[in-house]
Amino acid sequence: MIDEIYNYTQYHFREEEVLMSRIGFQELAEQKAMHCRITSQVEEFRNRIHSGKNIVSISITSELKSWFKQHILIEDKKYANLYLTKKQ
C-alpha cells in the first residue's frame, strides 16, 4: 500500500506541475517545494516500513490523509480558476 501511495504521489505531483506550467500558474515554485516536502515525507515513511522500523499505523495513515486532504481542498483550488479560464 505504501508503495502505491508513493508512486501515485510522484505521478500526481508531476502531472500537476506540468499543468501548472502550461497555464502559467504564478505559484508554481511554491507548489513544487511543497510537493517535494510531501514526497520526501512519504518516501521516509516508505523506507521506514520497508526496513521494518515502522509499520503502517493509524498515525501514519492519519497524517497522509491530512496532507492529501489539505493539498486537494486548499492547494489545488489555488490554480483551479486559472485552469478553467485558460481552458475556455
TAUR-V279789 format. One record per helix or strand of 3 or more residues. SS is the DSSP state (@ for helix, = for strand). FROM is the first residue (numbers start at 1). TO is the last residue. If there is no record, write none. Layout:
# TAUR-V279789
SS|FROM|TO ; SS|FROM|TO
This chain:
# TAUR-V279789
@|2|23 ; @|28|50 ; @|58|75 ; @|77|87
